[in-house]
Amino acid sequence: MSRQIKGEFDVKRSPEAPCDLGDGVQAGHFRFDKRFHGDLDAVGVVHMLAAMTQTEGSGAYVAIERIVGTLAGRSGAFLTQHSGVMDRGAPSLSLTVVPDSGSDGLEGLRGSMKIDIVDGKHYYTFDYDLF
């Protein structure tokens, strides 16, 4: 049975050492520490690699996130994979649960998440199934 929950999260960004992509080109490396509120009551740690192009407003990022806490009252941990693209200022994001990454009460978790930033606040919409 598919479910949807929504909530807010707090996030703190910390720069890490950049990643060498060769020929003097570097990808930014950032760590994000998140605190989710609502039916997803959890903390997340994200490591992101980001690169921009010479065209203003175009670039991409990839990230892996580990989320630990409770989801609708069930405790455990899971991983998500982020893939973001900015095409001349138009953003797109795919954020999915890594298959078979759920532990303890979250075994069998599948799903995807949407992130919205409104007036500086971060919100999530999480569509998921627990098998």
C-alpha atoms as a printed R data frame, in Angstrom:
    type eleno elety resid chain resno      x      y       z
1   ATOM     1    CA   MET     A     1  0.000  0.000   0.000
2   ATOM     2    CA   SER     A     2  1.483  3.312  -1.110
3   ATOM     3    CA   ARG     A     3  1.636  6.127   1.437
4   ATOM     4    CA   GLN     A     4  2.528  9.793   1.324
5   ATOM     5    CA   ILE     A     5  3.791 11.926   4.190
6   ATOM     6    CA   LYS     A     6  4.870 15.553   4.296
7   ATOM     7    CA   GLY     A     7  6.943 17.542   6.733
8   ATOM     8    CA   GLU     A     8  9.698 20.034   7.309
9   ATOM     9    CA   PHE     A     9 13.404 19.499   7.799
10  ATOM    10    CA   ASP     A    10 16.319 21.548   9.056
11  ATOM    11    CA   VAL     A    11 19.632 21.391   7.237
12  ATOM    12    CA   LYS     A    12 23.194 22.474   7.931
13  ATOM    13    CA   ARG     A    13 25.772 22.521   5.109
14  ATOM    14    CA   SER     A    14 29.500 22.016   5.702
15  ATOM    15    CA   PRO     A    15 32.129 22.220   2.934
16  ATOM    16    CA   GLU     A    16 34.484 19.264   2.542
17  ATOM    17    CA   ALA     A    17 37.691 19.026   0.490
18  ATOM    18    CA   PRO     A    18 36.867 19.299  -3.249
19  ATOM    19    CA   CYS     A    19 37.055 16.257  -5.527
20  ATOM    20    CA   ASP     A    20 39.623 16.286  -8.346
21  ATOM    21    CA   LEU     A    21 37.982 15.593 -11.729
22  ATOM    22    CA   GLY     A    22 41.242 15.951 -13.696
23  ATOM    23    CA   ASP     A    23 42.806 18.782 -15.717
24  ATOM    24    CA   GLY     A    24 42.392 21.187 -12.796
25  ATOM    25    CA   VAL     A    25 38.607 20.792 -12.704
26  ATOM    26    CA   GLN     A    26 37.092 20.176  -9.284
27  ATOM    27    CA   ALA     A    27 33.712 19.112  -7.995
28  ATOM    28    CA   GLY     A    28 32.506 20.711  -4.795
29  ATOM    29    CA   HIS     A    29 32.089 18.241  -1.951
30  ATOM    30    CA   PHE     A    30 29.620 19.096   0.797
31  ATOM    31    CA   ARG     A    31 28.229 17.377   3.876
32  ATOM    32    CA   PHE     A    32 24.663 18.134   4.924
33  ATOM    33    CA   ASP     A    33 23.285 17.255   8.341
34  ATOM    34    CA   LYS     A    34 19.485 17.089   8.325
35  ATOM    35    CA   ARG     A    35 16.800 16.823  10.994
36  ATOM    36    CA   PHE     A    36 13.421 15.638   9.672
37  ATOM    37    CA   HIS     A    37 10.198 16.496  11.523
38  ATOM    38    CA   GLY     A    38  6.744 14.904  11.248
39  ATOM    39    CA   ASP     A    39  5.903 11.300  10.382
40  ATOM    40    CA   LEU     A    40  9.546 10.984   9.343
41  ATOM    41    CA   ASP     A    41 11.238 11.744  12.668
42  ATOM    42    CA   ALA     A    42 14.858 11.203  11.782
43  ATOM    43    CA   VAL     A    43 18.345 12.530  11.150
44  ATOM    44    CA   GLY     A    44 20.149 12.333   7.827
45  ATOM    45    CA   VAL     A    45 23.766 12.670   6.740
46  ATOM    46    CA   VAL     A    46 24.334 13.534   3.073
47  ATOM    47    CA   HIS     A    47 27.566 13.638   1.071
48  ATOM    48    CA   MET     A    48 27.169 15.555  -2.186
49  ATOM    49    CA   LEU     A    49 29.420 16.164  -5.197
50  ATOM    50    CA   ALA     A    50 28.449 19.166  -7.338
51  ATOM    51    CA   ALA     A    51 29.818 20.657 -10.554
52  ATOM    52    CA   MET     A    52 28.772 23.742 -12.485
53  ATOM    53    CA   THR     A    53 29.361 24.425 -16.163
54  ATOM    54    CA   GLN     A    54 30.573 27.600 -17.839
55  ATOM    55    CA   THR     A    55 26.967 28.401 -18.738
56  ATOM    56    CA   GLU     A    56 25.388 30.315 -15.876
57  ATOM    57    CA   GLY     A    57 22.706 28.323 -14.104
58  ATOM    58    CA   SER     A    58 23.757 24.915 -15.467
59  ATOM    59    CA   GLY     A    59 25.315 22.094 -13.463
60  ATOM    60    CA   ALA     A    60 24.599 18.894 -11.603
61  ATOM    61    CA   TYR     A    61 24.975 17.095  -8.318
62  ATOM    62    CA   VAL     A    62 24.903 13.545  -7.018
63  ATOM    63    CA   ALA     A    63 24.609 12.497  -3.397
64  ATOM    64    CA   ILE     A    64 24.122  9.589  -1.027
65  ATOM    65    CA   GLU     A    65 22.173 10.071   2.193
66  ATOM    66    CA   ARG     A    66 21.754  7.830   5.234
67  ATOM    67    CA   ILE     A    67 18.559  8.466   7.222
68  ATOM    68    CA   VAL     A    68 18.093  7.019  10.726
69  ATOM    69    CA   GLY     A    69 14.977  7.331  12.883
70  ATOM    70    CA   THR     A    70 11.295  6.490  12.726
71  ATOM    71    CA   LEU     A    71  8.936  6.468   9.763
72  ATOM    72    CA   ALA     A    72  5.262  6.363  10.763
73  ATOM    73    CA   GLY     A    73  6.304  4.788  14.081
74  ATOM    74    CA   ARG     A    74  8.674  2.157  12.622
75  ATOM    75    CA   SER     A    75 12.363  2.486  13.573
76  ATOM    76    CA   GLY     A    76 15.326  1.826  11.324
77  ATOM    77    CA   ALA     A    77 17.661  3.288   8.746
78  ATOM    78    CA   PHE     A    78 17.777  3.560   4.957
79  ATOM    79    CA   LEU     A    79 19.783  5.136   2.148
80  ATOM    80    CA   THR     A    80 18.665  7.577  -0.521
81  ATOM    81    CA   GLN     A    81 20.337  8.510  -3.798
82  ATOM    82    CA   HIS     A    82 20.059 12.069  -5.140
83  ATOM    83    CA   SER     A    83 20.537 13.133  -8.759
84  ATOM    84    CA   GLY     A    84 20.025 16.832  -9.436
85  ATOM    85    CA   VAL     A    85 20.368 18.827 -12.645
86  ATOM    86    CA   MET     A    86 20.174 22.570 -13.204
87  ATOM    87    CA   ASP     A    87 19.546 23.387 -16.879
88  ATOM    88    CA   ARG     A    88 20.039 27.154 -17.312
89  ATOM    89    CA   GLY     A    89 18.263 27.781 -14.038
90  ATOM    90    CA   ALA     A    90 15.545 25.130 -14.401
91  ATOM    91    CA   PRO     A    91 16.047 22.531 -11.637
92  ATOM    92    CA   SER     A    92 15.137 18.854 -11.625
93  ATOM    93    CA   LEU     A    93 15.741 16.340  -8.866
94  ATOM    94    CA   SER     A    94 15.375 12.600  -8.529
95  ATOM    95    CA   LEU     A    95 15.647 11.384  -4.926
96  ATOM    96    CA   THR     A    96 14.963  7.685  -4.414
97  ATOM    97    CA   VAL     A    97 15.316  5.103  -1.669
98  ATOM    98    CA   VAL     A    98 18.169  2.721  -2.478
99  ATOM    99    CA   PRO     A    99 16.575 -0.734  -2.974
100 ATOM   100    CA   ASP     A   100 17.071 -3.160  -0.066
101 ATOM   101    CA   SER     A   101 18.754 -0.500   2.101
102 ATOM   102    CA   GLY     A   102 16.084 -0.447   4.832
103 ATOM   103    CA   SER     A   103 17.040 -1.974   8.170
104 ATOM   104    CA   ASP     A   104 15.123 -3.161  11.225
105 ATOM   105    CA   GLY     A   105 11.496 -1.927  11.048
106 ATOM   106    CA   LEU     A   106 12.147 -0.320   7.652
107 ATOM   107    CA   GLU     A   107 13.169 -3.484   5.794
108 ATOM   108    CA   GLY     A   108 11.470 -3.596   2.393
109 ATOM   109    CA   LEU     A   109 11.157  0.211   2.160
110 ATOM   110    CA   ARG     A   110 10.798  1.607  -1.355
111 ATOM   111    CA   GLY     A   111 10.029  5.170  -2.378
112 ATOM   112    CA   SER     A   112 10.934  8.614  -3.598
113 ATOM   113    CA   MET     A   113 11.103 12.037  -2.034
114 ATOM   114    CA   LYS     A   114 10.479 15.539  -3.285
115 ATOM   115    CA   ILE     A   115 12.141 18.580  -1.701
116 ATOM   116    CA   ASP     A   116 10.726 22.098  -1.785
117 ATOM   117    CA   ILE     A   117 12.344 25.254  -0.432
118 ATOM   118    CA   VAL     A   118  9.859 28.014   0.376
119 ATOM   119    CA   ASP     A   119 10.918 31.279   2.018
120 ATOM   120    CA   GLY     A   120 14.162 29.642   3.175
121 ATOM   121    CA   LYS     A   121 12.404 26.670   4.821
122 ATOM   122    CA   HIS     A   122 12.899 23.081   3.613
123 ATOM   123    CA   TYR     A   123  9.962 20.712   3.112
124 ATOM   124    CA   TYR     A   124  9.756 17.071   2.051
125 ATOM   125    CA   THR     A   125  7.056 14.973   0.436
126 ATOM   126    CA   PHE     A   126  7.843 11.265   0.803
127 ATOM   127    CA   ASP     A   127  5.942  8.698  -1.264
128 ATOM   128    CA   TYR     A   128  6.790  5.193  -0.025
129 ATOM   129    CA   ASP     A   129  5.791  1.572   0.324
130 ATOM   130    CA   LEU     A   130  6.817 -0.862   3.057
131 ATOM   131    CA   PHE     A   131  6.761 -4.483   1.930
